[in-house]
Amino acid sequence: MTRTVKRRSYRSEVRAAQAAATRQAILLAARELFTTEGYDCPIARIAERADVAVDTIYTSVGRKPALVLAVIDMVLGDADLPLPAEQRGYVQRIRAAAGAREKIAMYSGALAHLLPVVAPLQEALRDAGRKDPDCADTWARLLERRAGNMLLFAQDLRATGELRDDLDDQEVADVVWSTNSAEYYSLMSRRGWSPQQFGTHLEDMWTRMLVDPAVWVTSPAGGA
């Protein structure tokens, strides 16, 4: 009995692999150009770098807002593909840490490294949203996604038993969400603050504002 060769299935797998390779080439080119040249880098430049047509970018990833959001997720995940928050290395390390102060120190340190790259893209996306509805929608979804992630961070901090009792999880999340924003980072940068100074500032502020003083006060003068 002659065995039937499933050629259609094989062709589908090849096409899927080719599509995935094309998408990754586009994303890598976009990350390189957006993080070096900024949001104003033309899509045509990305297409040229990835050796694809502009229309291929639109069908594979989407318009510029989707491409920028994908790049932000690549930078945040330190990966060659966009990663959701729960798969990012620094998020996993924070969740594995035992105490609230350690979690805060790890997160603020990660932000000192990440915000110089992603904050300009986030602000550019927000500014473009004043004229482009797709950019406005992507910016709004990014804000809500960040808010949800900060609530998870607040709940993770709460599980240590070291947070202030007079702040609920939503209040903790809102404090973190507002002070790790692109807007706040940019304001401090324009005042001459380095990324390292900003990270240290976040660690100190969040510790003093969110953690039970019985945990972090180590001297009569209140030093952390």
C-alpha positions in Angstrom: 0.0 0.0 0.0 1.4 3.3 -1.1 1.8 5.9 1.7 0.3 9.3 1.0 2.6 12.2 1.5 1.0 15.2 3.2 2.4 17.9 0.9 -0.1 20.5 1.8 0.7 20.3 5.5 4.4 20.5 4.7 3.9 23.6 2.6 1.9 25.2 5.4 4.6 24.6 7.9 7.2 26.1 5.5 5.0 29.2 4.9 4.5 29.6 8.6 8.2 29.4 9.3 8.9 31.9 6.5 6.3 34.3 7.9 7.8 34.0 11.4 11.3 34.7 10.0 10.0 37.7 8.1 8.2 39.1 11.2 11.3 38.7 13.3 13.4 40.5 10.7 11.0 43.4 10.7 10.9 43.5 14.5 14.7 43.5 14.8 15.0 46.2 12.2 12.4 48.3 14.0 14.0 47.9 17.3 17.4 48.9 16.0 16.1 52.0 14.2 13.4 53.2 16.6 15.8 52.9 19.6 18.6 54.8 17.7 16.7 57.2 15.5 13.5 57.6 17.4 9.8 57.4 16.6 10.1 59.6 13.5 12.1 56.9 11.6 10.1 56.2 8.4 8.6 52.8 7.9 10.3 52.7 4.6 13.7 52.7 6.4 12.6 49.8 8.5 11.4 47.9 5.4 14.7 48.6 3.7 16.7 47.3 6.7 14.5 44.2 7.0 14.7 43.7 3.2 10.9 43.6 2.8 8.2 45.7 1.2 6.4 48.3 3.3 3.1 46.5 2.7 4.8 43.4 4.2 5.3 45.3 7.5 1.7 46.2 7.6 0.5 42.7 7.0 3.1 41.0 9.3 3.1 43.4 12.3 0.7 46.3 11.6 1.0 50.1 11.3 3.5 52.2 13.1 1.7 52.2 16.5 1.7 48.4 16.6 5.3 48.3 15.5 6.4 50.8 18.3 4.4 48.8 20.9 6.1 45.6 19.8 9.5 47.3 20.1 8.7 48.5 23.6 7.8 45.0 24.6 11.1 43.7 23.1 13.1 46.2 25.0 11.3 45.5 28.3 11.7 41.8 27.8 15.3 42.1 26.6 14.4 39.7 23.8 14.2 39.4 20.0 10.5 39.1 20.1 7.8 41.0 22.2 7.3 39.4 25.6 4.4 39.8 27.9 5.2 41.1 31.4 5.0 37.8 33.2 7.7 36.4 30.9 10.3 39.2 31.3 13.4 38.3 33.2 13.3 41.2 35.6 9.7 40.6 36.5 10.4 36.9 37.3 13.3 37.9 39.5 11.2 40.5 41.3 8.5 37.9 42.0 11.1 35.4 43.3 12.5 38.0 45.7 11.4 37.6 49.4 11.0 41.0 50.8 9.2 44.2 49.7 12.4 46.3 49.9 14.3 43.8 47.7 11.5 43.8 45.2 11.4 47.6 45.1 15.2 47.8 44.7 15.1 45.3 41.8 12.3 47.0 40.0 13.7 50.6 40.4 17.1 49.3 39.2 15.4 47.7 36.1 13.6 51.0 35.3 16.8 52.9 35.5 18.1 50.7 32.7 14.8 50.5 30.6 13.2 54.0 30.8 16.0 55.8 28.9 15.1 53.6 25.9 11.3 53.2 26.2 10.3 56.6 27.6 11.0 58.5 24.4 9.0 56.0 22.3 6.1 56.1 24.8 6.0 59.9 24.7 6.2 60.0 20.9 3.3 57.6 20.7 1.3 59.8 23.1 2.1 62.9 21.1 1.3 61.2 17.7 -2.1 60.3 19.2 -3.2 63.9 19.1 -3.6 63.5 15.4 -3.6 59.8 14.8 -6.5 57.8 16.3 -4.6 54.5 16.0 -1.7 56.0 18.1 -4.2 57.4 20.6 -5.8 54.0 21.0 -2.4 52.2 21.3 -1.3 54.8 23.9 -4.5 54.3 25.9 -4.1 50.5 25.8 -0.5 50.9 27.0 -1.6 53.0 29.9 -4.2 50.5 31.0 -1.9 47.6 30.6 0.7 49.4 32.8 -1.9 50.1 35.4 -2.9 46.4 35.4 0.7 45.3 35.8 1.3 47.8 38.6 -1.7 46.3 40.5 0.0 42.9 40.2 3.2 44.4 41.5 1.3 45.9 44.4 -0.3 42.6 45.2 3.1 40.9 45.1 4.5 43.5 47.5 1.4 43.0 49.8 2.1 39.3 50.0 5.4 40.0 51.8 3.4 41.5 54.7 5.6 44.5 54.7 3.4 47.2 53.2 1.6 50.0 55.1 -1.9 48.9 56.2 -3.4 52.3 55.5 -2.8 52.0 51.7 -4.9 49.6 49.7 -3.4 47.7 46.7 -5.0 50.1 44.2 -3.4 53.1 45.9 0.0 51.4 46.0 -0.4 50.6 42.3 -1.4 54.1 41.4 1.7 55.6 43.2 4.0 53.2 41.3 2.1 53.7 38.0 2.4 57.5 38.1 6.0 57.7 39.2 7.5 55.2 36.8 5.8 56.8 33.9 7.6 58.2 30.8 6.3 61.6 31.7 7.8 61.6 35.2 11.1 60.2 34.0 11.3 62.8 31.2 10.6 65.7 33.6 13.4 64.6 35.9 15.8 64.0 33.0 15.2 67.5 31.8 16.3 68.7 35.3 19.6 66.9 34.8 18.9 63.6 36.6 20.8 60.6 35.4 19.0 57.3 34.9 20.9 56.0 38.0 19.8 58.9 40.1 16.2 58.4 39.0 16.3 54.7 39.9 17.7 55.5 43.3 15.0 58.1 43.7 12.3 55.6 42.9 13.7 53.1 45.4 13.9 55.6 48.2 10.5 57.2 47.5 8.6 53.9 47.1 10.2 52.5 50.2 9.3 55.5 52.3 5.8 55.9 50.9 4.7 52.2 50.6 6.6 50.1 53.1 5.7 49.8 56.8 8.1 52.1 58.6 8.8 49.4 61.1 10.4 47.5 58.2 12.6 50.2 56.7 13.4 52.6 59.5 16.8 51.6 60.9 17.8 54.6 62.9 16.1 57.2 65.1 16.7 59.7 62.3 14.6 57.6 60.0 17.3 56.6 57.6 16.5 53.7 55.3 
